[in-house]
């Protein structure tokens, strides 16, 4: 400052202020992303925030949950927090009991309820633990709160696209002809069975010192491991040779029919071996 004044490089209107002294203080805002369960654990344990790292949550009382919900609601009104609804995916929801459905129904009425996705492959069936029948095995009052997604029957191209994505996910390379044949197997039997053949056929190809799965690998995997339909056919023929066999009351699973039946793989079961004939 003295040098600047001596050299007269400061203007006439310039006012010089003394530099600040003392300890430098900083203030910044820190945001933490926690779940409501984390808040329940923190407030239910004497360790506080460190309880999240112990791994033992234990029992959380209803009073603690209500206090946390009230505090979160207050922070939301004061714009001190933002609630992002999570997603809860429940597969095979038809196995839930009436008590579980009642709990979920009450959860959906809350302001901080997550987005719940139910998945099932059942039609009109009984609700588990009761004698009441309902669509998808879900109570009607809970169905009224849902948005039901319509699904369409898959064709051969859909099977092939799904299996192609699955192969990319498992890092398995298929020949185009082999992938088409695998899609035909999925159309004839089930998608789950075809997905299981991906890993098996890849192992067979590796033993042949190949990095790409060929048609012969798929056929060999198909011969080694039966699907449900072929295994039931074998039980119908030689089931009496097993130690315990009572097939009188057993209902054979129905085969799915598709529009392009001419392009399916024909599966023939003989007494000695299983043979696959591919329609050209």
Rosetta constraint file for C-alpha pairs under 8 A:
AtomPair CA 1 CA 5 HARMONIC 6.27 0.50
AtomPair CA 1 CA 16 HARMONIC 7.90 0.50
AtomPair CA 2 CA 6 HARMONIC 6.12 0.50
AtomPair CA 3 CA 7 HARMONIC 6.19 0.50
AtomPair CA 4 CA 8 HARMONIC 6.00 0.50
AtomPair CA 4 CA 9 HARMONIC 5.84 0.50
AtomPair CA 4 CA 10 HARMONIC 6.54 0.50
AtomPair CA 5 CA 9 HARMONIC 6.87 0.50
AtomPair CA 5 CA 10 HARMONIC 6.73 0.50
AtomPair CA 10 CA 14 HARMONIC 6.42 0.50
AtomPair CA 34 CA 38 HARMONIC 6.08 0.50
AtomPair CA 34 CA 39 HARMONIC 7.15 0.50
AtomPair CA 35 CA 39 HARMONIC 6.52 0.50
AtomPair CA 36 CA 40 HARMONIC 6.23 0.50
AtomPair CA 36 CA 68 HARMONIC 7.84 0.50
AtomPair CA 37 CA 41 HARMONIC 6.22 0.50
AtomPair CA 38 CA 42 HARMONIC 6.16 0.50
AtomPair CA 38 CA 52 HARMONIC 6.93 0.50
AtomPair CA 39 CA 43 HARMONIC 6.24 0.50
AtomPair CA 39 CA 68 HARMONIC 6.84 0.50
AtomPair CA 40 CA 44 HARMONIC 6.03 0.50
AtomPair CA 40 CA 60 HARMONIC 7.02 0.50
AtomPair CA 40 CA 64 HARMONIC 6.53 0.50
AtomPair CA 40 CA 65 HARMONIC 6.03 0.50
AtomPair CA 40 CA 68 HARMONIC 6.57 0.50
AtomPair CA 41 CA 45 HARMONIC 6.28 0.50
AtomPair CA 41 CA 48 HARMONIC 7.81 0.50
AtomPair CA 41 CA 51 HARMONIC 6.80 0.50
AtomPair CA 41 CA 52 HARMONIC 6.93 0.50
AtomPair CA 41 CA 57 HARMONIC 6.13 0.50
AtomPair CA 41 CA 60 HARMONIC 7.23 0.50
AtomPair CA 42 CA 46 HARMONIC 7.96 0.50
AtomPair CA 42 CA 47 HARMONIC 7.49 0.50
AtomPair CA 42 CA 48 HARMONIC 4.61 0.50
AtomPair CA 42 CA 49 HARMONIC 5.18 0.50
AtomPair CA 42 CA 50 HARMONIC 7.71 0.50
AtomPair CA 42 CA 51 HARMONIC 6.21 0.50
AtomPair CA 42 CA 52 HARMONIC 7.04 0.50
AtomPair CA 43 CA 48 HARMONIC 6.32 0.50
AtomPair CA 43 CA 64 HARMONIC 6.91 0.50
AtomPair CA 43 CA 68 HARMONIC 7.88 0.50
AtomPair CA 44 CA 48 HARMONIC 7.78 0.50
AtomPair CA 44 CA 60 HARMONIC 6.36 0.50
AtomPair CA 44 CA 61 HARMONIC 7.80 0.50
AtomPair CA 44 CA 64 HARMONIC 6.54 0.50
AtomPair CA 45 CA 51 HARMONIC 6.50 0.50
AtomPair CA 46 CA 51 HARMONIC 7.92 0.50
AtomPair CA 47 CA 51 HARMONIC 5.36 0.50
AtomPair CA 50 CA 54 HARMONIC 7.01 0.50
AtomPair CA 51 CA 55 HARMONIC 7.28 0.50
AtomPair CA 51 CA 56 HARMONIC 7.57 0.50
AtomPair CA 51 CA 57 HARMONIC 7.45 0.50
AtomPair CA 52 CA 56 HARMONIC 7.99 0.50
AtomPair CA 52 CA 57 HARMONIC 7.69 0.50
AtomPair CA 60 CA 64 HARMONIC 6.84 0.50
AtomPair CA 60 CA 65 HARMONIC 7.42 0.50
AtomPair CA 61 CA 65 HARMONIC 6.69 0.50
AtomPair CA 62 CA 66 HARMONIC 6.22 0.50
AtomPair CA 63 CA 67 HARMONIC 6.19 0.50
AtomPair CA 64 CA 68 HARMONIC 6.18 0.50
AtomPair CA 65 CA 69 HARMONIC 6.12 0.50
AtomPair CA 66 CA 70 HARMONIC 6.12 0.50
AtomPair CA 67 CA 71 HARMONIC 6.18 0.50
AtomPair CA 68 CA 72 HARMONIC 6.11 0.50
AtomPair CA 69 CA 73 HARMONIC 6.15 0.50
AtomPair CA 70 CA 74 HARMONIC 6.28 0.50
AtomPair CA 71 CA 75 HARMONIC 6.24 0.50
AtomPair CA 72 CA 76 HARMONIC 6.10 0.50
AtomPair CA 72 CA 81 HARMONIC 7.63 0.50
AtomPair CA 73 CA 77 HARMONIC 6.40 0.50
AtomPair CA 74 CA 78 HARMONIC 6.37 0.50
AtomPair CA 75 CA 79 HARMONIC 6.07 0.50
AtomPair CA 75 CA 80 HARMONIC 4.99 0.50
AtomPair CA 75 CA 81 HARMONIC 5.68 0.50
AtomPair CA 76 CA 80 HARMONIC 5.97 0.50
AtomPair CA 76 CA 81 HARMONIC 5.35 0.50
AtomPair CA 76 CA 82 HARMONIC 6.43 0.50
AtomPair CA 76 CA 83 HARMONIC 7.74 0.50
AtomPair CA 83 CA 112 HARMONIC 7.34 0.50
AtomPair CA 85 CA 112 HARMONIC 6.74 0.50
AtomPair CA 85 CA 113 HARMONIC 6.71 0.50
AtomPair CA 85 CA 114 HARMONIC 4.80 0.50
AtomPair CA 85 CA 115 HARMONIC 6.59 0.50
AtomPair CA 86 CA 114 HARMONIC 4.82 0.50
AtomPair CA 86 CA 115 HARMONIC 6.10 0.50
AtomPair CA 87 CA 114 HARMONIC 5.53 0.50
AtomPair CA 87 CA 115 HARMONIC 4.68 0.50
AtomPair CA 87 CA 116 HARMONIC 5.84 0.50
AtomPair CA 87 CA 117 HARMONIC 7.41 0.50
AtomPair CA 88 CA 114 HARMONIC 6.58 0.50
AtomPair CA 88 CA 115 HARMONIC 6.09 0.50
AtomPair CA 88 CA 116 HARMONIC 4.70 0.50
AtomPair CA 88 CA 117 HARMONIC 6.17 0.50
AtomPair CA 89 CA 116 HARMONIC 5.92 0.50
AtomPair CA 89 CA 117 HARMONIC 4.76 0.50
AtomPair CA 89 CA 118 HARMONIC 6.22 0.50
AtomPair CA 89 CA 119 HARMONIC 7.80 0.50
AtomPair CA 90 CA 116 HARMONIC 7.44 0.50
AtomPair CA 90 CA 117 HARMONIC 6.10 0.50
AtomPair CA 90 CA 118 HARMONIC 5.04 0.50
AtomPair CA 90 CA 119 HARMONIC 6.28 0.50
AtomPair CA 91 CA 118 HARMONIC 6.12 0.50
AtomPair CA 91 CA 119 HARMONIC 4.77 0.50
AtomPair CA 91 CA 120 HARMONIC 6.36 0.50
AtomPair CA 92 CA 118 HARMONIC 7.68 0.50
AtomPair CA 92 CA 119 HARMONIC 5.74 0.50
AtomPair CA 92 CA 120 HARMONIC 4.75 0.50
AtomPair CA 92 CA 121 HARMONIC 7.36 0.50
AtomPair CA 93 CA 118 HARMONIC 6.03 0.50
AtomPair CA 93 CA 119 HARMONIC 6.04 0.50
AtomPair CA 93 CA 120 HARMONIC 5.78 0.50
AtomPair CA 93 CA 138 HARMONIC 7.90 0.50
AtomPair CA 94 CA 120 HARMONIC 6.36 0.50
AtomPair CA 94 CA 122 HARMONIC 7.20 0.50
AtomPair CA 94 CA 127 HARMONIC 7.12 0.50
AtomPair CA 94 CA 128 HARMONIC 7.20 0.50
AtomPair CA 94 CA 136 HARMONIC 6.54 0.50
AtomPair CA 94 CA 137 HARMONIC 5.03 0.50
AtomPair CA 94 CA 138 HARMONIC 6.51 0.50
AtomPair CA 95 CA 128 HARMONIC 6.14 0.50
AtomPair CA 96 CA 100 HARMONIC 5.97 0.50
AtomPair CA 96 CA 101 HARMONIC 6.81 0.50
AtomPair CA 96 CA 128 HARMONIC 6.52 0.50
AtomPair CA 97 CA 101 HARMONIC 6.41 0.50
AtomPair CA 97 CA 127 HARMONIC 7.03 0.50
AtomPair CA 97 CA 128 HARMONIC 5.22 0.50
AtomPair CA 97 CA 129 HARMONIC 6.17 0.50
AtomPair CA 98 CA 102 HARMONIC 6.14 0.50
AtomPair CA 98 CA 127 HARMONIC 7.12 0.50
AtomPair CA 98 CA 128 HARMONIC 6.99 0.50
AtomPair CA 98 CA 129 HARMONIC 7.17 0.50
AtomPair CA 98 CA 130 HARMONIC 7.75 0.50
AtomPair CA 98 CA 139 HARMONIC 7.82 0.50
AtomPair CA 99 CA 103 HARMONIC 6.30 0.50
AtomPair CA 100 CA 104 HARMONIC 6.29 0.50
AtomPair CA 101 CA 105 HARMONIC 6.02 0.50
AtomPair CA 101 CA 138 HARMONIC 7.70 0.50
AtomPair CA 101 CA 139 HARMONIC 7.48 0.50
AtomPair CA 101 CA 142 HARMONIC 7.52 0.50
AtomPair CA 102 CA 106 HARMONIC 6.32 0.50
AtomPair CA 103 CA 107 HARMONIC 6.26 0.50
AtomPair CA 104 CA 108 HARMONIC 6.24 0.50
AtomPair CA 105 CA 109 HARMONIC 6.88 0.50
AtomPair CA 105 CA 142 HARMONIC 6.20 0.50
AtomPair CA 106 CA 110 HARMONIC 7.17 0.50
AtomPair CA 107 CA 113 HARMONIC 6.02 0.50
AtomPair CA 108 CA 113 HARMONIC 5.45 0.50
AtomPair CA 108 CA 114 HARMONIC 7.63 0.50
AtomPair CA 109 CA 113 HARMONIC 7.12 0.50
AtomPair CA 120 CA 136 HARMONIC 6.86 0.50
AtomPair CA 121 CA 136 HARMONIC 7.43 0.50
AtomPair CA 122 CA 135 HARMONIC 7.93 0.50
AtomPair CA 122 CA 136 HARMONIC 5.01 0.50
AtomPair CA 122 CA 137 HARMONIC 7.01 0.50
AtomPair CA 123 CA 135 HARMONIC 5.74 0.50
AtomPair CA 123 CA 136 HARMONIC 4.79 0.50
AtomPair CA 123 CA 137 HARMONIC 7.38 0.50
AtomPair CA 124 CA 133 HARMONIC 6.55 0.50
AtomPair CA 124 CA 134 HARMONIC 5.45 0.50
AtomPair CA 124 CA 135 HARMONIC 4.17 0.50
AtomPair CA 124 CA 136 HARMONIC 5.42 0.50
AtomPair CA 124 CA 137 HARMONIC 6.49 0.50
AtomPair CA 125 CA 133 HARMONIC 5.14 0.50
AtomPair CA 125 CA 134 HARMONIC 5.75 0.50
AtomPair CA 125 CA 135 HARMONIC 6.35 0.50
AtomPair CA 125 CA 136 HARMONIC 6.30 0.50
AtomPair CA 125 CA 137 HARMONIC 5.19 0.50
AtomPair CA 126 CA 130 HARMONIC 6.87 0.50
AtomPair CA 126 CA 131 HARMONIC 6.14 0.50
AtomPair CA 126 CA 132 HARMONIC 5.45 0.50
AtomPair CA 126 CA 133 HARMONIC 4.04 0.50
AtomPair CA 126 CA 134 HARMONIC 6.15 0.50
AtomPair CA 126 CA 137 HARMONIC 5.55 0.50
AtomPair CA 127 CA 131 HARMONIC 6.93 0.50
AtomPair CA 127 CA 132 HARMONIC 5.91 0.50
AtomPair CA 127 CA 133 HARMONIC 5.96 0.50
AtomPair CA 127 CA 134 HARMONIC 6.70 0.50
AtomPair CA 127 CA 137 HARMONIC 4.71 0.50
AtomPair CA 127 CA 138 HARMONIC 6.34 0.50
AtomPair CA 127 CA 139 HARMONIC 7.24 0.50
AtomPair CA 128 CA 137 HARMONIC 7.34 0.50
AtomPair CA 133 CA 137 HARMONIC 6.78 0.50
AtomPair CA 134 CA 138 HARMONIC 5.99 0.50
AtomPair CA 134 CA 139 HARMONIC 6.18 0.50
AtomPair CA 134 CA 140 HARMONIC 6.78 0.50
AtomPair CA 135 CA 139 HARMONIC 7.87 0.50
AtomPair CA 135 CA 140 HARMONIC 7.83 0.50
AtomPair CA 138 CA 142 HARMONIC 6.95 0.50
AtomPair CA 138 CA 143 HARMONIC 6.67 0.50
AtomPair CA 139 CA 143 HARMONIC 6.34 0.50
AtomPair CA 140 CA 144 HARMONIC 6.29 0.50
AtomPair CA 141 CA 145 HARMONIC 7.17 0.50
AtomPair CA 142 CA 146 HARMONIC 6.94 0.50
AtomPair CA 154 CA 158 HARMONIC 5.60 0.50
AtomPair CA 154 CA 159 HARMONIC 6.65 0.50
AtomPair CA 155 CA 159 HARMONIC 6.43 0.50
AtomPair CA 155 CA 187 HARMONIC 7.59 0.50
AtomPair CA 155 CA 258 HARMONIC 7.23 0.50
AtomPair CA 155 CA 259 HARMONIC 7.59 0.50
AtomPair CA 155 CA 260 HARMONIC 7.65 0.50
AtomPair CA 156 CA 160 HARMONIC 6.27 0.50
AtomPair CA 156 CA 183 HARMONIC 6.42 0.50
AtomPair CA 156 CA 184 HARMONIC 6.81 0.50
AtomPair CA 156 CA 187 HARMONIC 6.62 0.50
AtomPair CA 156 CA 260 HARMONIC 7.56 0.50
AtomPair CA 157 CA 161 HARMONIC 6.17 0.50
AtomPair CA 157 CA 183 HARMONIC 7.93 0.50
AtomPair CA 158 CA 162 HARMONIC 6.17 0.50
AtomPair CA 159 CA 163 HARMONIC 6.12 0.50
AtomPair CA 159 CA 183 HARMONIC 5.35 0.50
AtomPair CA 159 CA 186 HARMONIC 6.81 0.50
AtomPair CA 159 CA 187 HARMONIC 7.01 0.50
AtomPair CA 159 CA 191 HARMONIC 7.57 0.50
AtomPair CA 160 CA 164 HARMONIC 6.02 0.50
AtomPair CA 160 CA 179 HARMONIC 6.82 0.50
AtomPair CA 160 CA 180 HARMONIC 6.38 0.50
AtomPair CA 160 CA 182 HARMONIC 7.73 0.50
AtomPair CA 160 CA 183 HARMONIC 4.98 0.50
AtomPair CA 161 CA 165 HARMONIC 6.36 0.50
AtomPair CA 162 CA 166 HARMONIC 6.30 0.50
AtomPair CA 163 CA 167 HARMONIC 6.12 0.50
AtomPair CA 163 CA 179 HARMONIC 7.68 0.50
AtomPair CA 163 CA 183 HARMONIC 7.10 0.50
AtomPair CA 163 CA 195 HARMONIC 7.03 0.50
AtomPair CA 164 CA 168 HARMONIC 6.32 0.50
AtomPair CA 164 CA 179 HARMONIC 7.44 0.50
AtomPair CA 165 CA 169 HARMONIC 6.19 0.50
AtomPair CA 166 CA 170 HARMONIC 6.27 0.50
AtomPair CA 166 CA 195 HARMONIC 7.50 0.50
AtomPair CA 167 CA 171 HARMONIC 5.89 0.50
AtomPair CA 167 CA 172 HARMONIC 5.00 0.50
AtomPair CA 167 CA 173 HARMONIC 6.64 0.50
AtomPair CA 167 CA 174 HARMONIC 7.62 0.50
AtomPair CA 167 CA 198 HARMONIC 7.15 0.50
AtomPair CA 168 CA 172 HARMONIC 6.12 0.50
AtomPair CA 168 CA 173 HARMONIC 7.36 0.50
AtomPair CA 172 CA 198 HARMONIC 7.69 0.50
AtomPair CA 172 CA 202 HARMONIC 6.76 0.50
AtomPair CA 172 CA 212 HARMONIC 7.41 0.50
AtomPair CA 172 CA 213 HARMONIC 7.77 0.50
AtomPair CA 173 CA 211 HARMONIC 7.03 0.50
AtomPair CA 173 CA 212 HARMONIC 5.07 0.50
AtomPair CA 173 CA 213 HARMONIC 6.25 0.50
AtomPair CA 174 CA 178 HARMONIC 6.26 0.50
AtomPair CA 174 CA 179 HARMONIC 5.93 0.50
AtomPair CA 174 CA 212 HARMONIC 5.47 0.50
AtomPair CA 174 CA 213 HARMONIC 4.76 0.50
AtomPair CA 174 CA 214 HARMONIC 6.68 0.50
AtomPair CA 175 CA 179 HARMONIC 6.08 0.50
AtomPair CA 175 CA 212 HARMONIC 6.62 0.50
AtomPair CA 175 CA 213 HARMONIC 6.14 0.50
AtomPair CA 175 CA 214 HARMONIC 5.84 0.50
AtomPair CA 175 CA 215 HARMONIC 7.67 0.50
AtomPair CA 176 CA 180 HARMONIC 6.23 0.50
AtomPair CA 177 CA 181 HARMONIC 6.27 0.50
AtomPair CA 177 CA 214 HARMONIC 7.87 0.50
AtomPair CA 177 CA 215 HARMONIC 6.85 0.50
AtomPair CA 178 CA 182 HARMONIC 6.16 0.50
AtomPair CA 178 CA 213 HARMONIC 7.14 0.50
AtomPair CA 178 CA 214 HARMONIC 5.62 0.50
AtomPair CA 178 CA 215 HARMONIC 4.59 0.50
AtomPair CA 178 CA 218 HARMONIC 6.92 0.50
AtomPair CA 179 CA 183 HARMONIC 6.22 0.50
AtomPair CA 180 CA 184 HARMONIC 6.40 0.50
AtomPair CA 181 CA 185 HARMONIC 6.40 0.50
AtomPair CA 181 CA 215 HARMONIC 7.54 0.50
AtomPair CA 181 CA 265 HARMONIC 7.44 0.50
AtomPair CA 181 CA 278 HARMONIC 8.00 0.50
AtomPair CA 182 CA 186 HARMONIC 6.31 0.50
AtomPair CA 182 CA 194 HARMONIC 6.46 0.50
AtomPair CA 182 CA 218 HARMONIC 7.18 0.50
AtomPair CA 183 CA 187 HARMONIC 6.19 0.50
AtomPair CA 183 CA 194 HARMONIC 7.52 0.50
AtomPair CA 184 CA 188 HARMONIC 6.09 0.50
AtomPair CA 184 CA 263 HARMONIC 7.23 0.50
AtomPair CA 184 CA 264 HARMONIC 5.19 0.50
AtomPair CA 184 CA 265 HARMONIC 5.70 0.50
AtomPair CA 185 CA 189 HARMONIC 5.91 0.50
AtomPair CA 185 CA 190 HARMONIC 7.48 0.50
AtomPair CA 185 CA 194 HARMONIC 6.46 0.50
AtomPair CA 185 CA 264 HARMONIC 7.28 0.50
AtomPair CA 185 CA 265 HARMONIC 6.22 0.50
AtomPair CA 186 CA 190 HARMONIC 4.75 0.50
AtomPair CA 186 CA 191 HARMONIC 4.78 0.50
AtomPair CA 186 CA 192 HARMONIC 7.75 0.50
AtomPair CA 186 CA 193 HARMONIC 6.96 0.50
AtomPair CA 186 CA 194 HARMONIC 5.14 0.50
AtomPair CA 187 CA 191 HARMONIC 7.27 0.50
AtomPair CA 187 CA 258 HARMONIC 7.57 0.50
AtomPair CA 187 CA 264 HARMONIC 7.09 0.50
AtomPair CA 188 CA 255 HARMONIC 7.81 0.50
AtomPair CA 188 CA 256 HARMONIC 7.26 0.50
AtomPair CA 188 CA 264 HARMONIC 6.34 0.50
AtomPair CA 188 CA 265 HARMONIC 6.84 0.50
AtomPair CA 189 CA 193 HARMONIC 7.10 0.50
AtomPair CA 189 CA 194 HARMONIC 7.89 0.50
AtomPair CA 189 CA 227 HARMONIC 6.92 0.50
AtomPair CA 189 CA 228 HARMONIC 7.87 0.50
AtomPair CA 189 CA 229 HARMONIC 7.36 0.50
AtomPair CA 189 CA 255 HARMONIC 7.37 0.50
AtomPair CA 189 CA 256 HARMONIC 7.61 0.50
AtomPair CA 190 CA 194 HARMONIC 6.51 0.50
AtomPair CA 191 CA 195 HARMONIC 6.20 0.50
AtomPair CA 192 CA 196 HARMONIC 6.36 0.50
AtomPair CA 193 CA 197 HARMONIC 6.52 0.50
AtomPair CA 193 CA 227 HARMONIC 6.55 0.50
AtomPair CA 194 CA 198 HARMONIC 6.81 0.50
AtomPair CA 195 CA 199 HARMONIC 7.62 0.50
AtomPair CA 196 CA 200 HARMONIC 6.87 0.50
AtomPair CA 197 CA 201 HARMONIC 5.83 0.50
AtomPair CA 197 CA 218 HARMONIC 7.22 0.50
AtomPair CA 197 CA 221 HARMONIC 6.36 0.50
AtomPair CA 197 CA 222 HARMONIC 7.21 0.50
AtomPair CA 198 CA 202 HARMONIC 6.14 0.50
AtomPair CA 199 CA 203 HARMONIC 6.34 0.50
AtomPair CA 200 CA 204 HARMONIC 6.40 0.50
AtomPair CA 200 CA 221 HARMONIC 6.12 0.50
AtomPair CA 201 CA 205 HARMONIC 6.16 0.50
AtomPair CA 201 CA 213 HARMONIC 6.59 0.50
AtomPair CA 201 CA 217 HARMONIC 5.19 0.50
AtomPair CA 201 CA 218 HARMONIC 5.44 0.50
AtomPair CA 201 CA 220 HARMONIC 7.62 0.50
AtomPair CA 201 CA 221 HARMONIC 5.61 0.50
AtomPair CA 202 CA 206 HARMONIC 6.18 0.50
AtomPair CA 202 CA 212 HARMONIC 7.71 0.50
AtomPair CA 202 CA 213 HARMONIC 5.97 0.50
AtomPair CA 202 CA 217 HARMONIC 7.63 0.50
AtomPair CA 203 CA 207 HARMONIC 6.36 0.50
AtomPair CA 204 CA 208 HARMONIC 6.56 0.50
AtomPair CA 204 CA 217 HARMONIC 6.02 0.50
AtomPair CA 204 CA 221 HARMONIC 7.70 0.50
AtomPair CA 205 CA 209 HARMONIC 6.52 0.50
AtomPair CA 205 CA 210 HARMONIC 5.26 0.50
AtomPair CA 205 CA 211 HARMONIC 6.68 0.50
AtomPair CA 205 CA 212 HARMONIC 6.75 0.50
AtomPair CA 205 CA 213 HARMONIC 5.56 0.50
AtomPair CA 205 CA 214 HARMONIC 7.42 0.50
AtomPair CA 205 CA 217 HARMONIC 6.15 0.50
AtomPair CA 206 CA 210 HARMONIC 5.31 0.50
AtomPair CA 206 CA 211 HARMONIC 6.32 0.50
AtomPair CA 213 CA 217 HARMONIC 6.19 0.50
AtomPair CA 213 CA 218 HARMONIC 7.49 0.50
AtomPair CA 214 CA 218 HARMONIC 6.80 0.50
AtomPair CA 215 CA 219 HARMONIC 6.34 0.50
AtomPair CA 216 CA 220 HARMONIC 6.10 0.50
AtomPair CA 217 CA 221 HARMONIC 6.21 0.50
AtomPair CA 218 CA 222 HARMONIC 6.06 0.50
AtomPair CA 219 CA 223 HARMONIC 6.17 0.50
AtomPair CA 219 CA 276 HARMONIC 7.29 0.50
AtomPair CA 220 CA 224 HARMONIC 6.21 0.50
AtomPair CA 221 CA 225 HARMONIC 6.19 0.50
AtomPair CA 222 CA 226 HARMONIC 6.65 0.50
AtomPair CA 223 CA 274 HARMONIC 6.15 0.50
AtomPair CA 223 CA 275 HARMONIC 7.30 0.50
AtomPair CA 226 CA 230 HARMONIC 6.06 0.50
AtomPair CA 226 CA 231 HARMONIC 5.98 0.50
AtomPair CA 227 CA 231 HARMONIC 6.23 0.50
AtomPair CA 228 CA 232 HARMONIC 6.14 0.50
AtomPair CA 229 CA 233 HARMONIC 6.32 0.50
AtomPair CA 229 CA 253 HARMONIC 7.22 0.50
AtomPair CA 229 CA 255 HARMONIC 7.65 0.50
AtomPair CA 230 CA 234 HARMONIC 6.31 0.50
AtomPair CA 230 CA 269 HARMONIC 6.98 0.50
AtomPair CA 231 CA 235 HARMONIC 6.31 0.50
AtomPair CA 232 CA 236 HARMONIC 6.20 0.50
AtomPair CA 232 CA 252 HARMONIC 7.16 0.50
AtomPair CA 233 CA 237 HARMONIC 6.56 0.50
AtomPair CA 233 CA 269 HARMONIC 7.68 0.50
AtomPair CA 234 CA 238 HARMONIC 6.10 0.50
AtomPair CA 234 CA 239 HARMONIC 7.16 0.50
AtomPair CA 234 CA 269 HARMONIC 7.79 0.50
AtomPair CA 235 CA 239 HARMONIC 4.20 0.50
AtomPair CA 235 CA 240 HARMONIC 7.90 0.50
AtomPair CA 236 CA 247 HARMONIC 7.65 0.50
AtomPair CA 238 CA 242 HARMONIC 7.71 0.50
AtomPair CA 239 CA 245 HARMONIC 6.17 0.50
AtomPair CA 239 CA 247 HARMONIC 7.87 0.50
AtomPair CA 240 CA 244 HARMONIC 7.96 0.50
AtomPair CA 240 CA 245 HARMONIC 6.05 0.50
AtomPair CA 246 CA 250 HARMONIC 7.78 0.50
AtomPair CA 257 CA 261 HARMONIC 7.42 0.50
AtomPair CA 260 CA 264 HARMONIC 7.21 0.50
AtomPair CA 262 CA 279 HARMONIC 7.56 0.50
AtomPair CA 263 CA 279 HARMONIC 6.34 0.50
AtomPair CA 263 CA 280 HARMONIC 7.83 0.50
AtomPair CA 264 CA 278 HARMONIC 7.67 0.50
AtomPair CA 264 CA 279 HARMONIC 7.03 0.50
AtomPair CA 265 CA 276 HARMONIC 7.15 0.50
AtomPair CA 265 CA 277 HARMONIC 6.46 0.50
AtomPair CA 265 CA 278 HARMONIC 5.16 0.50
AtomPair CA 265 CA 279 HARMONIC 6.36 0.50
AtomPair CA 266 CA 276 HARMONIC 6.16 0.50
AtomPair CA 266 CA 277 HARMONIC 5.52 0.50
AtomPair CA 266 CA 278 HARMONIC 6.38 0.50
AtomPair CA 266 CA 279 HARMONIC 7.45 0.50
AtomPair CA 267 CA 274 HARMONIC 7.67 0.50
AtomPair CA 267 CA 275 HARMONIC 6.63 0.50
AtomPair CA 267 CA 276 HARMONIC 5.27 0.50
AtomPair CA 267 CA 277 HARMONIC 6.85 0.50
AtomPair CA 268 CA 274 HARMONIC 6.30 0.50
AtomPair CA 268 CA 275 HARMONIC 5.74 0.50
AtomPair CA 268 CA 276 HARMONIC 6.50 0.50
AtomPair CA 268 CA 277 HARMONIC 7.95 0.50
AtomPair CA 269 CA 273 HARMONIC 6.81 0.50
AtomPair CA 269 CA 274 HARMONIC 5.00 0.50
AtomPair CA 269 CA 275 HARMONIC 6.71 0.50
AtomPair CA 270 CA 274 HARMONIC 5.91 0.50
AtomPair CA 270 CA 275 HARMONIC 7.64 0.50
